[in-house]
Amino acid sequence: MVFPSDPAPIFVNPSNPTLLLSTQPDRFQKILSVALERSLAVPDGELLAFELFSGSQFEVSERARFLALLMAVESTLPDTPRDSNSLMLIEYLLSIIQTCKQVDDSNRASLAGAVSRLRYQSARAGAKNLLTARLGTSRVLNLTRL
């Protein structure tokens, strides 16, 4: 991969490259064997986050790279239910949607699906809770201004 750099490189010698191995093969094989023996598995949410993170490294656009990294973080956030009063309101809205005969079945199902997703906190609230839990309230940025 080639990246723009500032300042520009002073020289390049592609005729005689020197390859360096940054890890010892025996050590890598031992660590891999231990991991395989323990049947370690990466959870699907984390696997998706790793894939998004890795893919972000190949994005040319800074915005695309930022969005891929943001999606990687969002994919690791747990679905946190809203408070009980909010859940009661959502259930009430769902009952209205399901009994409304003026709306056709496909639109009613679509609306019910959209309202059902409101049972859980937003990604923004989940990210703020995750940061607060990991960093403490004194170190978390004021995310309400974003």
N, C-alpha and C positions, 0 to 999 in steps of 0.2 A: 504494500500500500504506500502511496505517496501523499504527503500532506504539505500544504503551503507552510513555509516557515519564515519568520522574521527575527533576525536577519537571514538573508539567503545563505545556503550552504557555500562554503569556501571552495571545496573540491569534492569530487566523486571519482572513485577508481573502480569501475564495474568489471575490469578485465580479470582481476584476481581476488574474488571475494573470500573472506575468511569466515567460516561458519563456527559459531560457538554454541555449545550445548549448555543451557543454563541450569540443568538439573541432572543428577546422576541417574542413569537408567535403572540401576539396582534399587535405589531409594524409591523411585517412582513405581516400579513393579511391586515393591513391598507394600507401599501405601495403597495401591490399587487392589492388591490381593486381600488386604485386611478389610477394605471397604466392601469388596465382593463377598467375603466370608460373612460379614455382618448383614448382608442383604439390605444395605442402605439404599433407600429410594428417595428421590427428590419429589416432594408433593407437586401435583399438577400446577397449582398456582405459582409456586416458586420456579418450576420449569419454564412456564410461560414468561415469567419475569426475566429469567436468564436469557431466553431467546430474544426478548424485546431489547434487553440491554446489549446483547451481542450485535443484534441487527442495527442498533442505533449508531454503532461505531462506524458503519459503512455509509451512513447518510451524509450527503454533501451539504444539504441545507441545514443551517443551525436550528431553524424552526422545526424541521422534520426530526432532527436528532432530539430536541427538547420534548416533542410530543411522544416519541418512542420511549424516552426515559420516564415521562410522566405516566404513560400507560403501564410501564414496568412496575412503578410504585403502586398504581391503582390495582394491578392484578394481585398484589399481596395483601391488600386490605381485607379484613374480615367483614362479613355481612353483620352489622350490629343493628339489632332491632331498635325501633324508636320507643319512646316512653309509652306507658299503657294508655294514657288519654289520647295520644296521637293514633295509636293502633285502633282504639274504639272508633274514632272518627273515620279512619280508612275503611274499617269493616262496614260502617254505616254507608259510606259512599259506594262501596262495592255492592251492598244490598240494593241500593237505588239503581245502580247500573244494571244489575242482573234482572230486576223486575220491570225495567222500562221497556214497554212494548212499542214505543214510537221509533226506536232505533233498531235497525236490522241486526241479525245475529252476528255477522262478521265484525261490524263496527262495535257492537256491545262487547264482544270478546276482546277486541283490540283495546278498548277503553279499560276493561277490567284488568287486562295484563299490565297496562301502564300504571293504573292506580295500585295494583298489587305490589309493584316495585317500590312504592312509597313506604312500605312497611319497614324498610331499612334506611339507615342514615345515608346521607349523600357521601360521595367519595371525598369531598372537601372536608366534611365533618370527620369522616374516618381517618383521613390523613392527619388532621389536626390532633385527634385523640392519640394516634400512633406516635406522633412527634412529642406530644406532651408526656406520654407514658415513658418514652425512651430518653428524652432530654430534660424533662421537668419544665414546669411553667415558666421559670425565669429565663430559659434559653430558647423558647419557642417564639418565632417571629409573630407579629400581629398579622395573622392570616386574613383578618376581616377586611384589610385594605387591598388585598389582591383582586 
